[in-house]
Amino acid sequence: MRRSWIVRIILSFVLGTGMAMTALTPGGAAQGDASAKAQAVAAFERLNSVPSYRMKSTTSEATVVIEIVRPDKRHFTAQSLKGTVESIAVGREIRTRSSMPGAPAGWRCTTASRLPETFFDMNKMKKDLTEVIRGPDTIIEGTPVHAYTDVARRGTLYVAAATGLPRRLVVVNIQSGKTATIDFSDYGAPITIVLPSCG
C-alpha cells in the first residue's frame, strides 16, 4: 500500500528521520540560531516526558490521528477517500487493519523485533534541525505560542508559551508544494489503548 504524503511526513519529518527538502539560505549553509534550535528541541523533550497526548492532521487527502501513551502504547488512524488504515501497538505486539480496496478483513497481527523507542528521536532531531530561527510570537486557538522555523526544511513549530510543549507543527512538502498542519493536544489525557484480537 502506498502511503499518502501526509502519512510520510508524520512518519519521517515529524519522527526526526528527515525528508528531502531544499535549503532556502544562500549556498545551503547553516545560518540558524543555536538558542532557537535548543528551545525547539526542548519542546519535544518535554513532549517525550508527558504520559499521553494526541497528534492530528487534516488535509484534503487524509485525516491522521496518532495517540501516544507512555511507555509503549500507540494508536494510529489514517482516513482518506480510499478508506481507513489503523494500527495499534502495545509493547512489541502490533495489530493493523485497513478498509482499502483489496485489503484483508479483520486485524492482522505482527510482533516487532524490539520494544518501541521514544516516539520522537531526540538525537536524530538535534542532528537534522540545522537552520532554526525564532519567529514572531502569535496565538493559536487562544493559546499564546512561540514560533520556531527550520528554513532548510520549511517547517515551523509553534510551542505553547505557558507549558513549553509543542502546539502545532506546519511543514511543506517541497515536491508537491502541499502543507501539512499537525496539532498536538490532550497532554496527560486518560487515553485508553488496548490490543484487539487477531482475525
TORPA-4810 file (N, C-alpha, C, O; in nm, 3 decimals):
<nodes>
NODE_1_0.085_-0.119_0.000_0.000_0.000_0.000_0.089_0.125_0.000_0.183_0.135_0.079_M
NODE_2_0.060_0.218_-0.087_0.138_0.340_-0.097_0.087_0.443_0.004_-0.031_0.478_0.003_R
NODE_3_0.178_0.491_0.092_0.137_0.588_0.192_0.113_0.724_0.127_0.182_0.760_0.032_R
NODE_4_0.016_0.798_0.179_-0.006_0.934_0.132_0.108_1.022_0.180_0.181_0.985_0.272_S
NODE_5_0.122_1.140_0.120_0.233_1.229_0.157_0.223_1.274_0.302_0.325_1.291_0.368_W
NODE_6_0.100_1.295_0.353_0.089_1.340_0.491_0.134_1.232_0.589_0.195_1.263_0.691_I
NODE_7_0.103_1.106_0.557_0.149_0.997_0.644_0.301_0.989_0.639_0.365_0.969_0.742_V
NODE_8_0.358_1.005_0.521_0.504_1.000_0.509_0.568_1.114_0.585_0.674_1.097_0.646_R
NODE_9_0.505_1.231_0.583_0.560_1.344_0.658_0.563_1.313_0.807_0.663_1.335_0.874_I
NODE_10_0.451_1.261_0.858_0.444_1.231_1.001_0.543_1.122_1.037_0.607_1.129_1.143_I
NODE_11_0.557_1.022_0.952_0.645_0.911_0.985_0.792_0.939_0.956_0.879_0.862_0.997_L
NODE_12_0.820_1.049_0.887_0.960_1.080_0.858_1.003_1.214_0.916_1.087_1.218_1.005_S
NODE_13_0.946_1.323_0.866_0.987_1.455_0.915_0.958_1.469_1.065_1.045_1.511_1.141_F
NODE_14_0.836_1.435_1.105_0.798_1.454_1.245_0.873_1.359_1.336_0.905_1.394_1.449_V
NODE_15_0.903_1.240_1.287_0.976_1.145_1.369_1.125_1.176_1.374_1.200_1.111_1.447_L
NODE_16_1.167_1.275_1.296_1.307_1.314_1.301_1.395_1.237_1.206_1.517_1.249_1.213_G
NODE_17_1.337_1.157_1.115_1.420_1.082_1.022_1.447_1.159_0.895_1.529_1.116_0.813_T
NODE_18_1.380_1.273_0.877_1.413_1.364_0.770_1.345_1.336_0.638_1.311_1.221_0.607_G
NODE_19_1.325_1.440_0.559_1.276_1.429_0.422_1.367_1.510_0.333_1.438_1.600_0.379_M
NODE_20_1.366_1.478_0.204_1.448_1.553_0.110_1.386_1.690_0.086_1.288_1.702_0.013_A
NODE_21_1.444_1.792_0.147_1.394_1.927_0.130_1.509_2.020_0.095_1.624_1.992_0.131_M
NODE_22_1.480_2.128_0.027_1.583_2.218_-0.024_1.606_2.335_0.071_1.510_2.396_0.119_T
NODE_23_1.731_2.366_0.098_1.762_2.479_0.185_1.723_2.609_0.118_1.730_2.622_-0.004_A
NODE_24_1.681_2.706_0.199_1.640_2.835_0.146_1.749_2.940_0.160_1.742_3.046_0.099_L
NODE_25_1.850_2.910_0.241_1.957_3.007_0.260_2.060_2.995_0.148_2.079_2.887_0.094_T
NODE_26_2.127_3.105_0.114_2.224_3.102_0.004_2.331_2.997_0.026_2.394_2.992_0.132_P
NODE_27_2.351_2.912_-0.076_2.457_2.812_-0.068_2.425_2.697_0.024_2.506_2.606_0.037_G
NODE_28_2.309_2.699_0.089_2.271_2.589_0.177_2.347_2.589_0.309_2.339_2.491_0.383_G
NODE_29_2.419_2.695_0.340_2.496_2.698_0.463_2.405_2.715_0.583_2.303_2.784_0.577_A
NODE_30_2.442_2.649_0.692_2.363_2.658_0.814_2.373_2.800_0.870_2.483_2.848_0.898_A
NODE_31_2.260_2.867_0.887_2.260_3.003_0.937_2.155_3.020_1.047_2.098_3.128_1.064_Q
NODE_32_2.131_2.914_1.122_2.030_2.918_1.225_2.079_2.979_1.355_2.196_3.015_1.369_G
NODE_33_1.988_2.989_1.449_2.013_3.043_1.582_2.020_2.924_1.679_1.922_2.853_1.697_D
NODE_34_2.136_2.905_1.739_2.156_2.790_1.828_2.058_2.792_1.945_2.010_2.687_1.987_A
NODE_35_2.027_2.910_1.995_1.933_2.922_2.106_1.793_2.882_2.063_1.722_2.814_2.138_S
NODE_36_1.752_2.923_1.943_1.620_2.886_1.893_1.610_2.736_1.872_1.508_2.675_1.904_A
NODE_37_1.716_2.676_1.818_1.716_2.531_1.799_1.704_2.460_1.933_1.628_2.364_1.945_K
NODE_38_1.778_2.506_2.033_1.773_2.443_2.164_1.634_2.450_2.224_1.589_2.355_2.288_A
NODE_39_1.565_2.562_2.205_1.429_2.577_2.258_1.330_2.486_2.185_1.240_2.430_2.248_Q
NODE_40_1.347_2.472_2.053_1.259_2.383_1.977_1.281_2.238_2.018_1.185_2.163_2.035_A
NODE_41_1.405_2.198_2.032_1.436_2.062_2.074_1.383_2.036_2.214_1.330_1.928_2.242_V
NODE_42_1.395_2.134_2.303_1.347_2.119_2.441_1.197_2.094_2.444_1.148_2.022_2.532_A
NODE_43_1.122_2.153_2.350_0.977_2.132_2.346_0.945_1.985_2.321_0.854_1.930_2.383_A
NODE_44_1.020_1.920_2.231_0.995_1.779_2.204_1.048_1.690_2.316_0.994_1.583_2.340_F
NODE_45_1.153_1.734_2.383_1.199_1.660_2.500_1.091_1.659_2.609_1.069_1.557_2.674_E
NODE_46_1.025_1.773_2.627_0.914_1.779_2.722_0.800_1.689_2.676_0.739_1.618_2.756_R
NODE_47_0.772_1.692_2.546_0.664_1.609_2.492_0.691_1.462_2.517_0.600_1.386_2.548_L
NODE_48_0.816_1.420_2.502_0.852_1.280_2.525_0.835_1.238_2.670_0.834_1.119_2.700_N
NODE_49_0.820_1.335_2.760_0.809_1.301_2.903_0.665_1.299_2.954_0.639_1.248_3.063_S
NODE_50_0.570_1.353_2.876_0.432_1.354_2.924_0.372_1.214_2.910_0.412_1.140_2.820_V
NODE_51_0.278_1.177_2.997_0.226_1.039_2.995_0.144_1.004_2.872_0.137_0.887_2.834_P
NODE_52_0.080_1.103_2.809_-0.003_1.075_2.692_-0.031_1.205_2.618_-0.022_1.314_2.674_S
NODE_53_-0.063_1.190_2.488_-0.102_1.306_2.407_-0.155_1.257_2.273_-0.147_1.139_2.241_Y
NODE_54_-0.211_1.352_2.195_-0.259_1.321_2.061_-0.196_1.416_1.959_-0.163_1.531_1.991_R
NODE_55_-0.179_1.367_1.837_-0.142_1.448_1.722_-0.248_1.428_1.616_-0.293_1.316_1.594_M
NODE_56_-0.290_1.536_1.550_-0.391_1.527_1.446_-0.358_1.618_1.331_-0.320_1.734_1.349_K
NODE_57_-0.371_1.564_1.210_-0.352_1.644_1.090_-0.465_1.616_0.993_-0.498_1.500_0.965_S
NODE_58_-0.526_1.722_0.942_-0.633_1.709_0.844_-0.595_1.784_0.718_-0.562_1.902_0.723_T
NODE_59_-0.599_1.716_0.604_-0.570_1.776_0.475_-0.680_1.736_0.377_-0.775_1.668_0.414_T
NODE_60_-0.665_1.778_0.254_-0.762_1.740_0.151_-0.752_1.591_0.119_-0.844_1.535_0.060_S
NODE_61_-0.640_1.528_0.157_-0.620_1.387_0.126_-0.657_1.294_0.239_-0.710_1.185_0.216_E
NODE_62_-0.630_1.335_0.362_-0.649_1.242_0.473_-0.657_1.315_0.606_-0.610_1.428_0.621_A
NODE_63_-0.718_1.247_0.702_-0.715_1.289_0.841_-0.636_1.183_0.917_-0.670_1.065_0.916_T
NODE_64_-0.530_1.227_0.983_-0.442_1.135_1.053_-0.444_1.169_1.202_-0.425_1.285_1.240_V
NODE_65_-0.466_1.069_1.285_-0.464_1.086_1.430_-0.368_0.984_1.489_-0.376_0.865_1.459_V
NODE_66_-0.277_1.031_1.573_-0.185_0.942_1.644_-0.201_0.968_1.793_-0.187_1.081_1.839_I
NODE_67_-0.228_0.862_1.867_-0.237_0.869_2.013_-0.116_0.798_2.073_-0.078_0.689_2.030_E
NODE_68_-0.057_0.861_2.172_0.062_0.807_2.238_0.034_0.793_2.387_-0.012_0.888_2.452_I
NODE_69_0.061_0.676_2.441_0.053_0.654_2.586_0.186_0.591_2.627_0.218_0.479_2.585_V
NODE_70_0.261_0.661_2.708_0.389_0.609_2.753_0.367_0.493_2.851_0.270_0.493_2.926_R
NODE_71_0.459_0.393_2.850_0.585_0.397_2.775_0.581_0.330_2.637_0.673_0.350_2.558_P
NODE_72_0.477_0.251_2.606_0.489_0.168_2.486_0.357_0.144_2.412_0.342_0.041_2.348_D
NODE_73_0.261_0.240_2.420_0.133_0.220_2.352_0.112_0.330_2.248_0.134_0.448_2.275_K
NODE_74_0.067_0.288_2.127_0.045_0.382_2.019_-0.077_0.340_1.938_-0.100_0.221_1.916_R
NODE_75_-0.154_0.437_1.895_-0.272_0.411_1.812_-0.270_0.509_1.696_-0.275_0.630_1.716_H
NODE_76_-0.262_0.456_1.575_-0.251_0.536_1.454_-0.372_0.511_1.366_-0.406_0.395_1.338_F
NODE_77_-0.439_0.618_1.322_-0.553_0.605_1.232_-0.540_0.707_1.119_-0.519_0.826_1.145_T
NODE_78_-0.551_0.660_0.996_-0.548_0.749_0.879_-0.674_0.723_0.797_-0.699_0.611_0.753_A
NODE_79_-0.754_0.827_0.778_-0.877_0.816_0.700_-0.864_0.901_0.574_-0.827_1.018_0.579_Q
NODE_80_-0.895_0.839_0.460_-0.891_0.910_0.333_-1.012_0.869_0.250_-1.092_0.786_0.293_S
NODE_81_-1.024_0.925_0.132_-1.136_0.889_0.044_-1.127_0.743_0.001_-1.228_0.684_-0.036_L
NODE_82_-1.009_0.686_0.005_-0.991_0.545_-0.036_-1.019_0.447_0.077_-1.033_0.327_0.052_K
NODE_83_-1.028_0.495_0.200_-1.053_0.405_0.311_-0.975_0.444_0.434_-0.922_0.555_0.444_G
NODE_84_-0.968_0.352_0.528_-0.904_0.377_0.657_-0.793_0.276_0.681_-0.806_0.157_0.650_T
NODE_85_-0.683_0.325_0.738_-0.575_0.239_0.784_-0.560_0.264_0.934_-0.554_0.378_0.978_V
NODE_86_-0.553_0.157_1.010_-0.542_0.170_1.156_-0.436_0.074_1.209_-0.425_-0.040_1.163_E
NODE_87_-0.359_0.121_1.304_-0.256_0.038_1.366_-0.254_0.064_1.516_-0.258_0.178_1.560_S
NODE_88_-0.248_-0.044_1.592_-0.240_-0.035_1.739_-0.118_-0.114_1.783_-0.100_-0.229_1.742_I
NODE_89_-0.035_-0.054_1.865_0.085_-0.121_1.916_0.088_-0.111_2.067_0.071_-0.003_2.124_A
NODE_90_0.111_-0.223_2.131_0.132_-0.229_2.276_0.256_-0.314_2.298_0.255_-0.434_2.272_V
NODE_91_0.361_-0.251_2.346_0.487_-0.323_2.357_0.534_-0.364_2.218_0.540_-0.281_2.127_G
NODE_92_0.568_-0.490_2.203_0.614_-0.540_2.073_0.500_-0.592_1.986_0.520_-0.622_1.869_R
NODE_93_0.381_-0.602_2.044_0.267_-0.656_1.969_0.199_-0.546_1.887_0.172_-0.437_1.938_E
NODE_94_0.170_-0.575_1.761_0.113_-0.478_1.670_-0.008_-0.538_1.600_-0.005_-0.652_1.555_I
NODE_95_-0.114_-0.459_1.590_-0.235_-0.500_1.517_-0.262_-0.395_1.410_-0.258_-0.275_1.438_R
NODE_96_-0.290_-0.440_1.288_-0.321_-0.346_1.180_-0.443_-0.395_1.104_-0.467_-0.515_1.092_T
NODE_97_-0.520_-0.300_1.052_-0.630_-0.333_0.963_-0.653_-0.218_0.868_-0.612_-0.104_0.893_R
NODE_98_-0.721_-0.249_0.757_-0.744_-0.148_0.655_-0.873_-0.177_0.582_-0.910_-0.292_0.560_S
NODE_99_-0.941_-0.069_0.544_-1.061_-0.083_0.462_-1.032_-0.046_0.318_-1.123_-0.028_0.237_S
NODE_100_-0.903_-0.034_0.285_-0.864_-0.003_0.149_-0.906_-0.117_0.055_-0.912_-0.232_0.099_M
NODE_101_-0.934_-0.087_-0.072_-0.971_-0.193_-0.167_-0.864_-0.302_-0.175_-0.746_-0.272_-0.194_P
NODE_102_-0.907_-0.427_-0.162_-0.814_-0.539_-0.170_-0.750_-0.580_-0.040_-0.684_-0.683_-0.033_G
NODE_103_-0.769_-0.500_0.066_-0.708_-0.533_0.195_-0.786_-0.646_0.261_-0.909_-0.651_0.249_A
NODE_104_-0.717_-0.736_0.332_-0.788_-0.845_0.402_-0.871_-0.790_0.517_-0.838_-0.687_0.576_P
NODE_105_-0.979_-0.861_0.549_-1.066_-0.818_0.658_-1.004_-0.853_0.793_-0.922_-0.944_0.803_A
NODE_106_-1.044_-0.779_0.895_-1.000_-0.808_1.031_-0.862_-0.755_1.063_-0.794_-0.695_0.979_G
NODE_107_-0.822_-0.780_1.188_-0.693_-0.733_1.237_-0.584_-0.832_1.200_-0.600_-0.953_1.220_W
NODE_108_-0.475_-0.782_1.149_-0.357_-0.865_1.123_-0.258_-0.844_1.236_-0.238_-0.732_1.282_R
NODE_109_-0.196_-0.951_1.281_-0.109_-0.946_1.399_0.036_-0.967_1.361_0.069_-1.058_1.285_C
NODE_110_0.122_-0.883_1.413_0.267_-0.898_1.397_0.335_-0.869_1.530_0.276_-0.810_1.620_T
NODE_111_0.459_-0.912_1.540_0.539_-0.886_1.659_0.667_-0.818_1.618_0.742_-0.871_1.535_T
NODE_112_0.694_-0.703_1.674_0.816_-0.629_1.642_0.937_-0.699_1.703_0.925_-0.772_1.802_A
NODE_113_1.053_-0.676_1.644_1.174_-0.741_1.693_1.223_-0.681_1.824_1.300_-0.742_1.898_S
NODE_114_1.177_-0.557_1.852_1.219_-0.493_1.977_1.109_-0.399_2.025_1.016_-0.366_1.950_R
NODE_115_1.120_-0.356_2.148_1.023_-0.264_2.204_1.035_-0.128_2.134_1.143_-0.090_2.090_L
NODE_116_0.923_-0.055_2.124_0.928_0.075_2.057_1.013_0.174_2.136_1.015_0.173_2.259_P
NODE_117_1.082_0.259_2.062_1.161_0.363_2.125_1.074_0.486_2.147_0.958_0.489_2.106_E
NODE_118_1.130_0.587_2.210_1.058_0.713_2.228_1.010_0.762_2.093_1.084_0.754_1.994_T
NODE_119_0.888_0.813_2.086_0.827_0.848_1.958_0.912_0.947_1.879_0.929_0.932_1.759_F
NODE_120_0.963_1.049_1.946_1.050_1.147_1.880_1.195_1.117_1.915_1.233_1.121_2.032_F
NODE_121_1.274_1.086_1.815_1.416_1.054_1.832_1.494_1.184_1.849_1.519_1.256_1.752_D
NODE_122_1.532_1.214_1.972_1.594_1.342_2.000_1.734_1.352_1.938_1.771_1.460_1.892_M
NODE_123_1.810_1.244_1.937_1.943_1.251_1.878_1.934_1.283_1.729_2.011_1.364_1.678_N
NODE_124_1.838_1.220_1.660_1.819_1.247_1.518_1.771_1.390_1.496_1.814_1.457_1.402_K
NODE_125_1.681_1.436_1.581_1.627_1.570_1.567_1.736_1.676_1.585_1.744_1.772_1.509_M
NODE_126_1.820_1.657_1.686_1.928_1.753_1.711_2.024_1.760_1.592_2.078_1.866_1.562_K
NODE_127_2.042_1.648_1.526_2.132_1.644_1.411_2.069_1.706_1.288_2.135_1.779_1.213_K
NODE_128_1.940_1.679_1.266_1.875_1.720_1.142_1.829_1.865_1.141_1.827_1.929_1.036_D
NODE_129_1.791_1.918_1.257_1.748_2.058_1.261_1.871_2.147_1.257_1.947_2.155_1.353_L
NODE_130_1.890_2.214_1.144_2.016_2.284_1.123_2.003_2.435_1.113_2.098_2.507_1.143_T
NODE_131_1.887_2.485_1.070_1.875_2.628_1.042_1.751_2.686_1.110_1.669_2.751_1.046_E
NODE_132_1.739_2.662_1.238_1.623_2.707_1.314_1.638_2.854_1.352_1.742_2.896_1.403_V
NODE_133_1.532_2.930_1.327_1.530_3.071_1.367_1.402_3.097_1.446_1.302_3.028_1.429_I
NODE_134_1.405_3.197_1.531_1.289_3.234_1.611_1.199_3.326_1.530_1.245_3.425_1.474_R
NODE_135_1.070_3.293_1.525_0.973_3.376_1.455_0.894_3.460_1.554_0.916_3.450_1.675_G
NODE_136_0.802_3.542_1.504_0.721_3.625_1.594_0.622_3.542_1.674_0.565_3.446_1.624_P
NODE_137_0.601_3.580_1.798_0.501_3.514_1.881_0.363_3.537_1.821_0.338_3.638_1.756_D
NODE_138_0.273_3.442_1.844_0.137_3.455_1.793_0.042_3.380_1.886_0.082_3.337_1.994_T
NODE_139_-0.081_3.364_1.845_-0.182_3.292_1.923_-0.250_3.190_1.834_-0.294_3.222_1.724_I
NODE_140_-0.259_3.066_1.882_-0.327_2.959_1.808_-0.446_2.913_1.891_-0.430_2.854_1.997_I
NODE_141_-0.565_2.940_1.841_-0.689_2.898_1.907_-0.688_2.934_2.055_-0.721_2.852_2.141_E
NODE_142_-0.648_3.057_2.083_-0.648_3.108_2.219_-0.523_3.079_2.300_-0.512_3.123_2.414_G
NODE_143_-0.429_3.005_2.243_-0.307_2.969_2.315_-0.190_3.053_2.266_-0.153_3.043_2.149_T
NODE_144_-0.129_3.136_2.351_-0.009_3.210_2.310_0.105_3.112_2.282_0.131_3.021_2.361_P
NODE_145_0.172_3.133_2.170_0.279_3.041_2.131_0.401_3.116_2.082_0.392_3.230_2.035_V
NODE_146_0.517_3.050_2.093_0.642_3.095_2.032_0.659_3.018_1.901_0.620_2.901_1.892_H
NODE_147_0.718_3.082_1.801_0.736_3.018_1.671_0.884_2.992_1.644_0.969_3.076_1.672_A
NODE_148_0.912_2.874_1.588_1.047_2.835_1.551_1.043_2.775_1.412_0.971_2.678_1.388_Y
NODE_149_1.118_2.832_1.320_1.117_2.785_1.182_1.252_2.727_1.144_1.356_2.790_1.166_T
NODE_150_1.250_2.607_1.085_1.370_2.550_1.026_1.362_2.581_0.877_1.290_2.513_0.803_D
NODE_151_1.435_2.681_0.833_1.422_2.726_0.695_1.470_2.622_0.595_1.424_2.621_0.481_V
NODE_152_1.561_2.534_0.636_1.609_2.430_0.545_1.500_2.328_0.516_1.495_2.272_0.406_A
NODE_153_1.414_2.303_0.613_1.310_2.201_0.597_1.173_2.261_0.571_1.076_2.188_0.551_R
NODE_154_1.164_2.393_0.571_1.036_2.461_0.552_0.932_2.412_0.654_0.818_2.382_0.620_R
NODE_155_0.975_2.404_0.776_0.884_2.364_0.883_0.882_2.468_0.993_0.986_2.527_1.025_G
NODE_156_0.764_2.492_1.052_0.752_2.585_1.164_0.686_2.516_1.280_0.578_2.458_1.266_T
NODE_157_0.750_2.522_1.394_0.698_2.464_1.517_0.646_2.577_1.605_0.714_2.677_1.627_L
NODE_158_0.524_2.559_1.657_0.466_2.655_1.750_0.460_2.589_1.887_0.401_2.482_1.904_Y
NODE_159_0.522_2.654_1.985_0.533_2.599_2.120_0.452_2.684_2.217_0.465_2.807_2.219_V
NODE_160_0.368_2.620_2.295_0.285_2.692_2.392_0.374_2.766_2.491_0.462_2.706_2.554_A
NODE_161_0.351_2.895_2.504_0.435_2.978_2.591_0.425_2.936_2.737_0.524_2.943_2.810_A
NODE_162_0.307_2.893_2.779_0.286_2.862_2.921_0.346_2.728_2.961_0.390_2.712_3.075_A
NODE_163_0.349_2.631_2.869_0.392_2.495_2.905_0.524_2.453_2.842_0.589_2.360_2.890_T
NODE_164_0.563_2.519_2.734_0.684_2.477_2.664_0.664_2.352_2.581_0.762_2.291_2.537_G
NODE_165_0.539_2.311_2.558_0.508_2.191_2.481_0.467_2.229_2.339_0.412_2.337_2.317_L
NODE_166_0.495_2.142_2.242_0.452_2.170_2.104_0.300_2.186_2.096_0.225_2.110_2.157_P
NODE_167_0.256_2.286_2.022_0.113_2.307_1.998_0.075_2.279_1.853_-0.031_2.224_1.826_R
NODE_168_0.164_2.318_1.761_0.136_2.295_1.619_0.267_2.287_1.542_0.364_2.356_1.573_R
NODE_169_0.268_2.200_1.441_0.381_2.188_1.351_0.329_2.201_1.209_0.239_2.127_1.169_L
NODE_170_0.384_2.294_1.133_0.343_2.315_0.994_0.462_2.285_0.905_0.568_2.346_0.920_V
NODE_171_0.445_2.191_0.811_0.554_2.154_0.721_0.505_2.159_0.577_0.387_2.137_0.549_V
NODE_172_0.598_2.189_0.487_0.566_2.197_0.344_0.643_2.089_0.270_0.764_2.077_0.286_V
NODE_173_0.573_2.011_0.190_0.635_1.913_0.104_0.684_1.985_-0.021_0.604_2.034_-0.101_N
NODE_174_0.814_1.992_-0.038_0.870_2.070_-0.148_0.833_2.011_-0.284_0.813_2.086_-0.380_I
NODE_175_0.824_1.880_-0.293_0.793_1.818_-0.420_0.652_1.854_-0.468_0.632_1.884_-0.586_Q
NODE_176_0.555_1.852_-0.377_0.417_1.877_-0.417_0.371_2.019_-0.385_0.274_2.067_-0.443_S
NODE_177_0.442_2.087_-0.293_0.400_2.219_-0.250_0.287_2.218_-0.150_0.239_2.324_-0.111_G
NODE_178_0.243_2.100_-0.108_0.132_2.090_-0.015_0.180_2.111_0.129_0.294_2.082_0.163_K
NODE_179_0.089_2.161_0.211_0.120_2.190_0.350_0.047_2.096_0.443_-0.071_2.066_0.423_T
NODE_180_0.117_2.049_0.545_0.056_1.967_0.649_0.060_2.045_0.780_0.164_2.099_0.817_A
NODE_181_-0.052_2.050_0.849_-0.060_2.114_0.980_-0.092_2.008_1.083_-0.199_1.947_1.078_T
NODE_182_-0.001_1.985_1.175_-0.017_1.881_1.277_-0.037_1.948_1.412_0.050_2.022_1.458_I
NODE_183_-0.151_1.923_1.474_-0.183_1.981_1.604_-0.158_1.880_1.715_-0.191_1.762_1.703_D
NODE_184_-0.100_1.929_1.824_-0.074_1.848_1.943_-0.174_1.888_2.050_-0.201_2.006_2.070_F
NODE_185_-0.229_1.788_2.120_-0.331_1.819_2.221_-0.340_1.707_2.323_-0.272_1.605_2.314_S
NODE_186_-0.428_1.728_2.421_-0.464_1.626_2.520_-0.345_1.571_2.596_-0.333_1.450_2.617_D
NODE_187_-0.256_1.661_2.638_-0.142_1.618_2.718_-0.190_1.560_2.850_-0.264_1.624_2.924_Y
NODE_188_-0.147_1.437_2.880_-0.185_1.374_3.005_-0.327_1.325_3.011_-0.374_1.287_3.118_G
NODE_189_-0.398_1.324_2.898_-0.538_1.280_2.897_-0.546_1.129_2.922_-0.451_1.056_2.891_A
NODE_190_-0.658_1.082_2.977_-0.674_0.938_3.002_-0.707_0.862_2.874_-0.821_0.820_2.853_P
NODE_191_-0.607_0.844_2.789_-0.625_0.774_2.662_-0.609_0.624_2.685_-0.510_0.580_2.744_I
NODE_192_-0.705_0.547_2.637_-0.701_0.402_2.653_-0.665_0.336_2.519_-0.731_0.359_2.418_T
NODE_193_-0.561_0.256_2.520_-0.518_0.181_2.402_-0.508_0.034_2.439_-0.428_-0.004_2.525_I
NODE_194_-0.591_-0.049_2.374_-0.597_-0.192_2.405_-0.579_-0.270_2.277_-0.638_-0.235_2.174_V
NODE_195_-0.500_-0.376_2.281_-0.482_-0.460_2.164_-0.608_-0.537_2.132_-0.661_-0.605_2.219_L
NODE_196_-0.657_-0.530_2.008_-0.772_-0.611_1.968_-0.728_-0.754_1.940_-0.609_-0.782_1.927_P
NODE_197_-0.825_-0.843_1.930_-0.795_-0.982_1.897_-0.758_-0.994_1.750_-0.802_-0.913_1.668_S
NODE_198_-0.678_-1.092_1.716_-0.638_-1.115_1.578_-0.755_-1.169_1.497_-0.845_-1.234_1.551_C
NODE_199_-0.753_-1.143_1.366_-0.851_-1.202_1.277_-0.976_-1.117_1.258_-1.066_-1.156_1.185_G
</nodes>
